[in-house]
């Protein structure tokens, strides 16, 4: 009974609709609706603080009023369903894509994607990176059976270069905004570094495709041949060495 009441109370706060809970709220001075609005307003402020912590750069770029508007819309469409606070923010960029005002602001949408990926990498589970000698001595047949999996703390993103510029400007005040070319795309590797900080590295298109194909489940040789179709000067040795030194792949299955 208590669990059901608590669940209904939370649902009421999220939806701002009293439903069948109103008769249980008895007060001679304040109406049930007003009392629930007090709790709902506090919840709204708390959720906005969570979203500001998740998307600090986006909040700055949008400005307080516009960011608040998007937060309200997000909270209505994506009520907090998981107990972990860091999970709140899933679908934020997707909501921006459907927003009448922001749908054409691709750099801002991609900035949200970068910040969300950074948060996911930060809280991702630990796994042991693939060892440097993992492929040593394998023949072609054995090599084709190897499957590569991204570390949970690593993500790949293709974004508008201006979104990357927003991130870089926040990390390095000396970077000039004019260095960011409009209408350009950037291939990013986002990962949690050993220091615990989040690193965002810009990859060459060939290396990005190499990692992307391997992480999608393609075997090593097929991936190598596919990348060569697009980049004739591709060096698989350099790409693999980068993946090992940058701790991109895990030695465990996904």
GULOVEX-808443 format. One record per residue: residue in three letters; x, z, y of N, C-alpha, C, O in turn. Coordinates in steps of 0.001 Angstrom, whole numbers, padded with zeros to 6 digits, always signed. Example, Ala and Ser with C-alpha at 12.3 -4.5 7.8 and 13.67 -1.06 7.14 Angstrom:
2
ALA+013190+007800-005690+012300+007800-004500+013200+007800-003300+014236+008465-003319 SER+012850+007080-002250+013670+007140-001060+012900+007870+000030+013409+008039+001138 
***
This chain:
254
UNK+000826+000000-001203+000000+000000+000000+000864+000000+001258+000617-000765+002191 UNK+001897+000880+001275+002776+000954+002433+003547-000349+002619+003693-000835+003741 UNK+004040-000914+001512+004791-002173+001590+003915-003295+002136+004369-004116+002933 UNK+002659-003325+001703+001740-004353+002200+001483-004180+003690+001420-005159+004433 UNK+001334-002924+004127+001103-002643+005536+002313-003046+006376+002165-003621+007454 UNK+003505-002742+005876+004725-003114+006593+004864-004629+006692+005242-005164+007735 UNK+004553-005312+005586+004632-006769+005583+003649-007382+006571+003984-008327+007284 UNK+002446-006847+006609+001431-007356+007535+001819-007071+008985+001563-007877+009880 UNK+002435-005923+009199+002879-005562+010547+003931-006554+011043+003865-007012+012184 UNK+004901-006884+010186+005957-007834+010558+005353-009212+010820+005717-009873+011792 UNK+004433-009647+009959+003782-010945+010149+003042-010987+011482+003071-011993+012191 UNK+002387-009891+011809+001666-009807+013073+002616-009937+014258+002307-010622+015232 UNK+003777-009278+014175+004754-009366+015260+005255-010790+015436+005371-011280+016560 UNK+005550-011452+014324+006088-012807+014393+005067-013783+014959+005417-014655+015754 UNK+003815-013647+014558+002786-014600+014955+002045-014184+016229+001300-014973+016811 UNK+002258-012942+016650+001547-012388+017816+000026-012506+017641-000704-012749+018602 UNK-000422-012334+016434-001846-012356+016130-002179-011106+015326-001548-010828+014306 UNK-003175-010355+015790-003477-009072+015172-004104-009186+013786-003940-008292+012957 UNK-004812-010265+013531-005495-010484+012245-006257-009225+011832-007017-008671+012627 UNK-006058-008774+010592-006807-007631+010068-006137-006292+010374-006618-005239+009955 UNK-005018-006340+011110-004301-005097+011373-004892-004323+012554-004654-003123+012684 UNK-005649-004989+013402-006176-004366+014625-006924-003058+014367-006680-002083+015078 UNK-007828-002991+013376-008570-001737+013173-007686-000540+012854-008087+000604+013068 UNK-006493-000797+012348-005597+000309+011987-004864+000870+013200-004269+001945+013118 UNK-004901+000150+014333-004197+000599+015534-005184+001300+016452-005931+000657+017190 UNK-005177+002596+016399-006153+003394+017147-005476+004053+018337-004450+004716+018185 UNK-006045+003874+019515-005519+004505+020717-006622+004581+021759-007405+003644+021920 UNK-006678+005709+022467-007700+005870+023504-007236+005361+024857-008034+005270+025789 UNK-005933+005021+024982-005392+004631+026275-004940+003178+026327-005098+002524+027357 UNK-004381+002660+025234-003818+001302+025215-004487+000517+024102-004649+001015+022987 UNK-004873-000708+024409-005538-001529+023403-004566-001911+022293-003347-001884+022465 UNK-005141-002264+021158-004313-002674+020019-003453-003870+020377-002282-003930+020005 UNK-004030-004826+021099-003278-006028+021473-002104-005681+022367-001005-006203+022181 UNK-002331-004796+023347-001244-004414+024257-000137-003670+023517+001047-003876+023783 UNK-000527-002815+022599+000470-002064+021838+001315-003012+020983+002536-002869+020914 UNK+000668-003970+020338+001414-004920+019513+002307-005808+020364+003395-006192+019935 UNK+001850-006137+021572+002661-006975+022454+003946-006269+022865+004976-006915+023057 UNK+003891-004952+023001+005110-004199+023313+006141-004389+022208+007305-004689+022473 UNK+005696-004211+020961+006601-004407+019826+007056-005866+019733+008227-006145+019477 UNK+006117-006788+019944+006444-008206+019835+007448-008629+020893+008347-009425+020619 UNK+007300-008099+022106+008234-008434+023173+009637-007921+022858+010626-008616+023091 UNK+009719-006709+022330+011025-006168+021943+011643-006995+020819+012849-007244+020814 UNK+010814-007419+019869+011311-008269+018792+011816-009585+019355+012872-010076+018956 UNK+011050-010161+020292+011458-011419+020902+012797-011304+021607+013635-012199+021493 UNK+013009-010209+022337+014284-009998+023022+015431-009859+022036+016524-010382+022258 UNK+015170-009144+020935+016202-008961+019911+016571-010286+019261+017749-010573+019048 UNK+015560-011096+018946+015818-012391+018318+016558-013323+019275+017421-014093+018852 UNK+016224-013254+020557+016942-014084+021530+018403-013660+021603+019289-014507+021725 UNK+018662-012361+021530+020043-011880+021529+020800-012390+020306+021976-012743+020401 UNK+020125-012427+019161+020755-012962+017951+021104-014432+018125+022185-014874+017735 UNK+020180-015188+018713+020418-016619+018919+021496-016854+019973+022268-017806+019864 UNK+021556-016009+020977+022616-016129+021979+023976-015859+021351+024962-016520+021678 UNK+024025-014878+020441+025274-014593+019740+025666-015739+018813+026851-016003+018608 UNK+024662-016420+018254+024928-017533+017336+025311-018803+018078+026106-019599+017578 UNK+024750-019000+019275+024972-020236+020035+025395-019921+021475+024711-020327+022414 UNK+026499-019211+021663+026892-018818+023024+027227-019997+023930+026880-019988+025111 UNK+027899-021015+023386+028269-022170+024209+027032-022992+024568+026906-023477+025693 UNK+026131-023142+023616+024892-023874+023872+024069-023146+024938+023500-023779+025828 UNK+024012-021817+024844+023266-021032+025827+023819-021260+027224+023062-021352+028190 UNK+025137-021352+027329+025764-021599+028634+025430-022984+029153+025115-023152+030331 UNK+025499-023978+028275+025244-025359+028696+023776-025576+029076+023487-026315+030017 UNK+022864-024950+028366+021441-025133+028640+020985-024330+029855+020059-024736+030558 UNK+021623-023209+030101+021150-022324+031148+020137-021333+030594+019511-021587+029564 UNK+019976-020205+031276+019162-019113+030742+017711-019517+030487+017167-019241+029418 UNK+017085-020171+031468+015655-020487+031329+015400-021487+030206+014488-021305+029399 UNK+016209-022543+030158+015990-023570+029141+016328-023041+027753+015632-023346+026785 UNK+017388-022254+027652+017740-021687+026348+016643-020738+025872+016309-020720+024688 UNK+016089-019958+026780+014990-019061+026420+013788-019846+025928+013141-019461+024955 UNK+013493-020947+026602+012357-021785+026178+012557-022287+024750+011634-022249+023936 UNK+013760-022754+024454+014032-023269+023115+014006-022129+022097+013544-022317+020971 UNK+014490-020968+022475+014465-019804+021572+013037-019424+021210+012740-019131+020052 UNK+012154-019430+022208+010747-019088+021951+010138-020090+020978+009429-019717+020044 UNK+010425-021363+021210+009913-022400+020315+010470-022228+018906+009749-022381+017921 UNK+011753-021910+018820+012387-021731+017518+011767-020543+016773+011465-020641+015583 UNK+011579-019427+017474+011050-018226+016830+009629-018446+016306+009228-017846+015309 UNK+008886-019300+016976+007532-019589+016520+007533-020483+015292+006691-020331+014407 UNK+008473-021414+015237+008486-022366+014132+009360-021913+012968+009152-022339+011832 UNK+010334-021053+013246+011251-020585+012204+011300-019055+012216+012329-018483+012574 UNK+010221-018386+011837+010251-016921+011831+011338-016416+010898+011592-016993+009840 UNK+011968-015340+011305+013092-014796+010546+012636-014426+009141+011810-013532+008958 UNK+013189-015131+008144+012729-014953+006767+013749-014231+005894+013397-013711+004836 UNK+015024-014193+006330+016065-013572+005518+016569-012311+006209+016612-012253+007437 UNK+016947-011314+005439+017373-010046+006046+018717-010138+006766+018981-009351+007675 UNK+019572-011092+006372+020880-011210+007008+020728-011838+008396+020207-012944+008532 UNK+021188-011122+009419+021002-011591+010794+021697-012927+011039+021214-013736+011832 UNK+022838-013170+010360+023578-014394+010634+022835-015639+010129+023130-016756+010555 UNK+021892-015447+009239+021108-016590+008747+020132-017089+009809+019699-018241+009767 UNK+019788-016227+010756+018863-016616+011809+019556-017626+012707+020599-017332+013291 UNK+018994-018785+012815+019623-019897+013527+019604-021169+012703+019872-022255+013218 UNK+019283-021034+011412+019130-022219+010566+018022-023101+011131+016929-022621+011429 UNK+018306-024377+011276+017299-025300+011769+017220-025394+013285+016342-026079+013811 UNK+018121-024720+014002+018049-024740+015467+018320-026143+016009+017600-026625+016883 UNK+019361-026794+015488+019665-028152+015941+018541-029120+015576+018224-030032+016339 UNK+017945-028914+014405+016848-029782+013978+015642-029612+014903+014948-030581+015209 UNK+015397-028389+015340+014312-028168+016293+014607-028880+017611+013704-029449+018223 UNK+015854-028852+018047+016232-029539+019288+016002-031049+019172+015618-031703+020142 UNK+016239-031590+017981+016014-033022+017770+014546-033398+017926+014233-034539+018266 UNK+013651-032457+017683+012207-032713+017779+011642-032303+019135+010468-032544+019419 UNK+012465-031692+019964+012011-031214+021268+011914-032382+022248+012841-033184+022359 UNK+010790-032475+022955+010555-033605+023861+011606-033693+024959+011953-034790+025395 UNK+012115-032559+025408+013085-032537+026504+014505-032784+026008+015290-033453+026680 UNK+014838-032249+024841+016221-032258+024374+016528-033309+023313+017688-033465+022932 UNK+015541-034021+022836+015738-034922+021693+016780-036003+021949+017390-036507+021006 UNK+016993-036367+023216+017971-037407+023534+019315-036828+023987+020230-037569+024345 UNK+019420-035513+023968+020664-034858+024378+021562-034630+023162+021780-033494+022740 UNK+022077-035726+022608+022847-035627+021372+024059-034704+021472+024326-033961+020527 UNK+024801-034720+022576+025935-033786+022650+025524-032327+022518+026230-031542+021885 UNK+024395-031954+023106+023942-030569+023010+023438-030253+021607+023657-029156+021095 UNK+022763-031219+020989+022304-031029+019608+023498-030842+018680+023487-029980+017802 UNK+024527-031659+018885+025717-031548+018048+026511-030288+018347+027170-029750+017457 UNK+026461-029811+019574+027101-028533+019888+026438-027409+019098+027116-026511+018599 UNK+025120-027461+018987+024403-026478+018167+024839-026579+016708+024981-025563+016028 UNK+025049-027796+016231+025492-027989+014848+026889-027406+014639+027159-026787+013609 UNK+027776-027605+015613+029128-027044+015508+029080-025524+015464+029734-024901+014628 UNK+028308-024932+016360+028249-023469+016416+027594-022890+015168+027995-021832+014685 UNK+026586-023586+014649+025949-023123+013414+026924-023219+012238+027000-022301+011421 UNK+027666-024319+012150+028650-024473+011079+029739-023417+011189+030193-022880+010178 UNK+030157-023119+012409+031177-022086+012613+030685-020733+012111+031444-019978+011504 UNK+029430-020434+012363+028858-019173+011914+028787-019128+010385+029104-018109+009772 UNK+028371-020238+009780+028294-020294+008320+029674-020137+007691+029821-019447+006682 UNK+030679-020769+008276+032041-020650+007750+032545-019214+007864+033211-018707+006962 UNK+032226-018573+008969+032700-017207+009196+032157-016248+008143+032876-015362+007683 UNK+030897-016418+007760+030261-015493+006823+030299-015996+005383+029727-015358+004499 UNK+030946-017101+005133+030967-017671+003788+031750-016789+002818+032618-016010+003213 UNK+031421-016934+001554+032109-016167+000513+033551-016631+000374+033881-017783+000657 UNK+034396-015720-000064+035807-016042-000292+035971-016738-001636+035342-016370-002629 UNK+036829-017752-001644+037236-018391-002896+038698-018768-002786+039224-018936-001686 UNK+039354-018901-003929+040770-019252-003951+040958-020745-003712+040332-021556-004394 UNK+041807-021126-002760+042047-022552-002512+042710-023235-003707+043364-022595-004531 UNK+042524-024540-003775+043142-025349-004828+044659-025286-004687+045186-025405-003581 UNK+045365-025100-005803+046827-024979-005778+047483-026335-005564+046899-027373-005875 UNK+048683-026320-005039+049397-027556-004717+049714-028383-005957+049797-029608-005874 UNK+049891-027733-007106+050259-028447-008331+049052-028771-009201+049210-029049-010390 UNK+047843-028740-008628+046630-028905-009419+046557-030252-010129+045993-030343-011220 UNK+047118-031293-009529+047056-032626-010128+048367-033038-010790+048486-034146-011311 UNK+049334-032153-010766+050650-032509-011303+050575-032845-012784+050019-032089-013580 UNK+051141-033988-013138+051236-034385-014535+049989-034990-015135+049995-035331-016318 UNK+048913-035141-014370+047681-035714-014904+047780-037227-014979+048273-037866-014050 UNK+047314-037804-016080+047238-039250-016164+045951-039717-015487+045157-038893-015033 UNK+045742-041027-015416+044601-041582-014682+043285-041106-015273+042362-040763-014534 UNK+043189-041079-016599+041947-040657-017239+041615-039210-016900+040472-038883-016583 UNK+042629-038346-016972+042414-036934-016651+042107-036747-015171+041294-035904-014791 UNK+042777-037554-014337+042574-037461-012896+041135-037791-012519+040568-037188-011608 UNK+040547-038760-013230+039174-039170-012927+038149-038109-013340+036995-038163-012915 UNK+038562-037158-014155+037632-036106-014586+037657-034897-013652+036802-034016-013740 UNK+038645-034863-012756+038753-033738-011826+037667-033850-010766+037438-034930-010221 UNK+037004-032752-010475+036011-032727-009407+036455-031741-008341+036961-030661-008645 UNK+036259-032124-007102+036732-031332-005969+035549-030727-005230+034527-031380-005020 UNK+035706-029477-004842+034641-028766-004143+035203-028139-002873+036261-027510-002893 UNK+034491-028316-001781+034914-027687-000535+034861-026172-000685+033969-025635-001342 UNK+035814-025495-000078+035701-024050+000018+034406-023706+000763+034009-024452+001658 UNK+033748-022614+000424+032529-022228+001149+032762-022035+002641+031838-022162+003444 UNK+034001-021726+003005+034336-021480+004407+034785-022740+005139+035388-022665+006209 UNK+034484-023903+004550+034860-025192+005146+033628-026073+005256+032816-026135+004333 UNK+033490-026757+006391+032402-027713+006568+032912-028960+007275+033855-028906+008065 UNK+032269-030082+006976+032577-031356+007621+031415-031752+008519+030253-031626+008134 UNK+031730-032229+009712+030691-032674+010635+031172-033903+011400+032331-033986+011806 UNK+030262-034850+011587+030493-035952+012517+029612-035696+013724+028393-035581+013598 UNK+030228-035606+014897+029484-035205+016089+029813-036117+017262+030774-036887+017230 UNK+028991-036007+018292+029290-036651+019560+030545-035996+020148+030681-034773+020135 UNK+031454-036823+020659+032719-036290+021169+032506-035307+022311+033316-034400+022503 UNK+031428-035474+023071+031164-034550+024165+030882-033138+023651+031238-032152+024296 UNK+030243-033050+022488+030005-031741+021870+031331-031068+021537+031503-029870+021759 UNK+032265-031851+021002+033597-031325+020738+034242-030880+022045+034943-029869+022083 UNK+034006-031635+023114+034554-031266+024411+034053-029923+024891+034822-029138+025444 UNK+032773-029644+024690+032224-028338+025062+032955-027229+024325+033301-026203+024910 UNK+033187-027444+023030+033875-026435+022214+035303-026243+022706+035758-025112+022876 UNK+036003-027338+022933+037403-027250+023353+037539-026604+024726+038465-025826+024959 UNK+036631-026918+025625+036680-026322+026959+036517-024808+026884+037130-024073+027659 UNK+035695-024346+025957+035485-022909+025802+036710-022224+025187+036978-021056+025467 UNK+037448-022953+024352+038617-022377+023702+039869-022495+024558+040797-021699+024420 UNK+039895-023486+025439+041095-023767+026229+040676-024154+027637+040262-025287+027882 UNK+040786-023209+028558+040332-023461+029931+041148-024537+030625+040737-025048+031667 UNK+042306-024890+030059+043126-025917+030683+042711-027336+030337+043215-028283+030939 UNK+041797-027509+029372+041352-028847+028990+040402-029403+030034+039438-028740+030416 UNK+040666-030604+030494+039832-031219+031519+038670-031969+030877+038841-032640+029860 UNK+037496-031851+031473+036306-032473+030905+036419-033987+030870+035796-034630+030025 UNK+037212-034576+031781+037302-036034+031796+038069-036596+030599+038077-037805+030367 UNK+038717-035698+029837+039412-036153+028650+038445-036492+027524+038828-037147+026554 UNK+037223-036062+027641+036215-036312+026617+035502-037621+026927+034851-037756+027963 UNK+035630-038580+026022+035042-039891+026248+033563-039896+025878+033193-039410+024809 UNK+032710-040442+026752+031278-040492+026438+030988-041503+025332+031716-042480+025157 UNK+029919-041250+024596+029431-042160+023556+030444-042383+022434+030387-043404+021748 UNK+031349-041465+022243+032301-041539+021147+031937-040494+020100+031306-039482+020405 UNK+032349-040756+018851+032080-039821+017766+033383-039158+017336+034466-039714+017519 UNK+033267-037977+016768+034435-037246+016297+034134-036678+014917+033056-036139+014668 UNK+035118-036813+014021+034995-036271+012666+035711-034923+012623+036909-034842+012897 UNK+034979-033872+012281+035519-032526+012379+035607-031826+011029+034749-031993+010161 UNK+036652-031051+010880+036780-030101+009785+036687-028710+010412+037542-028319+011206 UNK+035652-027978+010051+035430-026637+010589+035695-025644+009472+035149-025784+008377 UNK+036525-024643+009733+036870-023717+008660+037244-022340+009209+037673-022192+010353 UNK+037064-021345+008348+037528-019997+008668+039009-019910+008312+039403-020159+007173 UNK+039807-019559+009287+041251-019466+009097+041622-018114+008489+040820-017181+008524 UNK+042826-017998+007935+043250-016711+007365+043155-015561+008363+042966-014411+007967 UNK+043285-015862+009646+043182-014835+010681+041753-014331+010862+041521-013306+011504 UNK+040794-015068+010285+039391-014728+010468+038739-015513+011585+037516-015493+011723 UNK+039530-016203+012382+038994-017041+013447+038483-018357+012872+038816-018719+011743 UNK+037679-019066+013649+037160-020364+013226+037985-021473+013872+038147-021523+015092 UNK+038497-022356+013027+039254-023500+013512+038422-024769+013437+037699-024988+012465 UNK+038523-025596+014454+037837-026884+014476+038911-027955+014656+039502-028080+015729 UNK+039154-028720+013603+040188-029752+013628+039551-031136+013639+038586-031394+012921 UNK+040100-032013+014456+039649-033409+014501+040438-034191+013462+041668-034213+013509 UNK+039750-034830+012526+040403-035569+011454+040433-037060+011752+039562-037594+012439 UNK+041448-037711+011223+041452-039169+011241+040306-039662+010361+040009-039044+009339 UNK+039657-040765+010742+038502-041240+009969+038781-041430+008481+037917-041146+007652 UNK+039975-041904+008133+040287-042141+006724+040340-040827+005941+039801-040737+004838 UNK+040982-039822+006504+041079-038534+005827+039706-037878+005739+039367-037267+004726 UNK+038916-038010+006807+037561-037449+006793+036742-038071+005668+036061-037358+004931 UNK+036802-039404+005529+036057-040088+004477+036563-039679+003103+035771-039490+002180 UNK+037878-039541+002963+038476-039120+001702+037924-037756+001269+037493-037589+000129 UNK+037942-036802+002172+037435-035461+001854+035932-035506+001596+035435-034863+000671 UNK+035223-036257+002406+033767-036340+002294+033350-036897+000931+032438-036369+000295 UNK+034013-037954+000491+033671-038571-000791+034011-037656-001962+033232-037534-002906 UNK+035174-037016-001898+035539-036098-002970+034566-034927-003038+034144-034525-004123 UNK+034215-034385-001884+033310-033235-001844+031914-033600-002314+031152-032730-002736 UNK+031570-034890-002245+030250-035336-002690+030178-035534-004197+029120-035858-004736 UNK+031321-035336-004887+031322-035423-006339+031962-036666-006913+031972-036848-008130 UNK+032501-037530-006057+033172-038733-006553+034533-038383-007149+035198-037455-006688 UNK+034946-039131-008178+036240-038849-008775+037364-039349-007863+037134-040111-006924 UNK+038565-038906-008163+039713-039154-007299+040000-040647-007137+040185-041117-006015 UNK+040038-041387-008226+040408-042803-008155+039339-043628-007451+039658-044504-006647 UNK+038074-043354-007748+036986-044075-007072+037025-043817-005569+036821-044723-004761 UNK+037290-042574-005216+037389-042217-003799+038537-042955-003139+038382-043503-002047 UNK+039678-042972-003788+040858-043652-003259+040556-045131-003024+040879-045671-001966 UNK+039944-045778-003998+039638-047203-003875+038614-047459-002768+038707-048458-002055 UNK+037638-046562-002624+036615-046741-001592+037210-046579-000193+036875-047335+000719 UNK+038078-045608-000029+038699-045420+001283+039562-046622+001640+039604-047032+002800 UNK+040262-047199+000637+041101-048374+000883+040275-049581+001331+040786-050450+002037 UNK+039016-049639+000931+038151-050741+001360+037922-050699+002873+037677-051733+003494 UNK+038002-049521+003456+037746-049360+004885+039030-049189+005701+039084-049552+006876 UNK+040061-048630+005061+041310-048349+005770+042475-048805+004886+042899-048086+003982 UNK+042977-049995+005158+043976-050597+004271+045309-049849+004311+046086-049934+003360 UNK+045586-049125+005382+046854-048406+005490+046724-046947+005075+047576-046122+005406 UNK+045660-046635+004353+045408-045256+003952+046471-044782+002971+046813-045483+002019 UNK+046993-043570+003219+047975-042954+002323+047316-041780+001607+047063-040737+002211 UNK+047046-041954+000337+046382-040900-000420+047280-039671-000552+046788-038545-000630 UNK+048606-039887-000577+049521-038756-000680+049424-037863+000555+049376-036637+000454 UNK+049395-038509+001726+049300-037738+002968+047954-037012+003054+047884-035864+003491 UNK+046893-037696+002633+045558-037095+002693+045465-035890+001764+044948-034841+002147 UNK+045967-036046+000542+045902-034942-000410+046774-033780+000045+046396-032616-000089 UNK+047939-034107+000582+048821-033055+001081+048157-032277+002212+048287-031056+002297 UNK+047448-032993+003074+046735-032312+004155+045683-031357+003582+045566-030214+004024 UNK+044926-031833+002603+043873-031000+002014+044433-029719+001405+043824-028653+001500 UNK+045601-029837+000779+046218-028680+000143+046754-027715+001190+046515-026510+001108 UNK+047479-028240+002172+048082-027366+003184+047027-026754+004106+047233-025668+004648 UNK+045908-027441+004284+044841-026924+005147+043819-026094+004385+042848-025613+004968 UNK+044038-025920+003056+043109-025126+002239+041682-025634+002363+040785-024898+002772 UNK+041479-026898+002006+040172-027522+002135+039341-027344+000870+038149-027045+000939 UNK+039976-027530-000285+039228-027502-001546+039373-026181-002274+040350-025455-002092 UNK+038387-025884-003099+038378-024678-003916+038805-025017-005321+038655-026154-005769 UNK+039346-024016-006029+039711-024234-007437+038573-023884-008365+038748-023842-009583 UNK+037397-023630-007792+036218-023316-008591+035151-024368-008380+035150-025079-007375 UNK+034240-024461-009340+033119-025387-009183+032182-024876-008111+032193-023693-007774 UNK+031352-025793-007566+030472-025420-006465+029339-024519-006886+028520-024127-006054 
***
